[in-house]
């Protein structure tokens, strides 16, 4: 066989003979327009570093870790007549396996692709499937609850209602539902008339996500105050959910519909000179990593390239150390800081620690690299609740050992878990920065 006839995908040809007696390579894998991850799967050297990083595998001996959930399940997913293993649903989507792999295998992308196919092909009707779809589409539930926030807050944590939810939807009664704001962030933003600073040289488009819009509006407002105090013009484009809870529940079709809206409107903002900033680590990870991995949409790579964590962006573009040199934080006690897995995936594990280490009035203690265990919707499922709490036990212990009675993190669901496991009040780093710059 000549060099020109050798396949360029790294696989050895299987030779066959046609009627003329000539040898031609046979295609081992059928041609497909779908994204080909075979080269990534072939890079898996089976060293087990990803399994060692997996928090679910650490506490659940029956869980086949990322080596199987990534390359092997993806290979099964490419075979139309092969049944996928239901252990796909045990993965929490923390994506620590991606950062743990020394060979750069796209484990999370493979797993999300396989899980999406598993959910799509499962035509059964069950309570858990209904619940998973509700959890995946939190934005819809939050929108409805925001219409009567006080009533929603009472009912969602009312004992008999919680008992019914656990029995009917398998949502653990141990969890405390987060409070809905009496005024959403977008309502507040519209009421104030939009931006108060206009600056063609410093522009950011705020992707607030669902939680900061409907629940922790104080985080979104702190972001606005911080950026405007530094001279930034802010726009708040039309947006839907980032898709993170949809990825985690295999609802890739739902996630794609939301991504299409986000990419269109964020892309328009980029064309007008805006960069994108997020206050939720899972939202920024979705926009800059999971979108281009899973979807082929016009402008998706531009959105990914222009997306930043809110603290990260300021550390790149502003001399925050100088601005905080004489700053003092009033009203914020010492905090135990947890770096979310989705911040670590973006190389941002120490940004808050480094920023606040010399600020008077607050001491920030790192509680280590353990996972919080909640992983978005994962810890909101009755069958996963005990596992999520077992994963988070190390973090709880480190928080309680720290000389602090409050916590800090960039991830809203990590904040839920931190508060749930310790009773501490949890702050976002942007709230601390806002207080320091005032």
C-alpha positions, 0 to 999 in steps of 0.5 A: 500500500502506498503512503497516499493510501494510508488513512490519516486518522491514526488507525491501521487499515484493514485491507480488502480485495476488490474484483481487480485484485487491488487492496483498498483500506476498509473504513472501520468507523462509518462516515458521520457528520457528528463530531469525531472524538476518536482521536481523543479517545485513543489518547487515553493511556489508562493511567487512572489519573482521572479516576483518582480525581473523581469525587463520586468514584472516591465514595462510591465503589460501584461507580465506574469512573471517568475512564469508562464514563468517557472514552468507553461510553462514548465508543458505545454511543457511536454504535447505534445498536449498543445499549449504553450503561446506566451508570452514566447518570451517576456522574456529577459533571464536576469535570475534575476528570478533564483537569486530572488527565495528563493526556488531554483526553476530553473526558467531559465532552465524551461523557456529555455526548454519551449521556445526551444519547442515553437520555434521548434514547430512553423512551420510558416514563418515570418519576425520576425522568420527570424530576430531572427535566424539571431540575434541568430547566431551573430557569422555567421554575424560577421564572414561575416562582418569581411571580409570587416570590413570598408565596413561593418561599413559604410553600417551597420550604413548608414541611408537608409540601416538602414531604410530598415533593420527596415522595412524588418527585424524589427531591430530598426533604433535607435540602432547603430551597433557596429564597427567591428575590422579591425583585429580580435583577433584571427588574432592578436593572430596568427600573434603574434605567440600565447603565449609569456609566458610558465608556466606549473603551471599557465595556462588558456584557453581563451574563448573570445566569439564572441564580443571580437573576432570581435568587442572589440578586445581591451578587449581581448588584455588587458586580454592577457597582464594582464594575461601574466604580472602575469606569465600565459601561455595562450591558445586560443582553437578552439571555437564557440559561447557560445550559449547565443543569441541562448538560448534567441531566443529558438534556442536550437538545434543551441546552442547544436551544438556550445556547443558540439564543445566548450565542446570538445576543452575546455575539451581538454585544461582542460586535459592539465592543463588549466582553462577556463576564459571569459571576457564576463559575459554571456559567463561564465554563459553559460559555467558554468550554462546553458550548464549543465542545458540544455545539456547532453554532455560528459565532460560538467560538467568538463567544467562548474567546470573549468570556471571562469570570468577573473577578478574572477579567478585572485582574487582567485589565485593572491593577487591583492590587494598587486599588486595594493597597489601602483598602479595608473591608468593613462588615465582612468577617473572616471567611473559609474559601472554597474554589469550585470545581468549575473554577479549577477547570478554568485555572482560577482556583486561587484568584480570590485567595491572592486578591484578598490576602493583603486586604485589611479587615478580612482573612481568607482561609483556603479549605483545600481542593475537595469537591463540595459534592452538590454539583448543581442538580446532582445533590438535589436528587434523593438517590444522590443526596447521601453521596453528595454529602459524603463527598462534601464531608472533607470540605465541611471539616476543613471549613469548621477547622478554619478560624472563620464562621463564614464562607466564600465561593464563586459557585451558587450551588457550592454556596448552597452545599457549604451553608447546608453542611455548616450553617455558615453564611456564604458570600461571593468574592465580588461582594467582598471586592465591592465592599473593599472598593467603596 
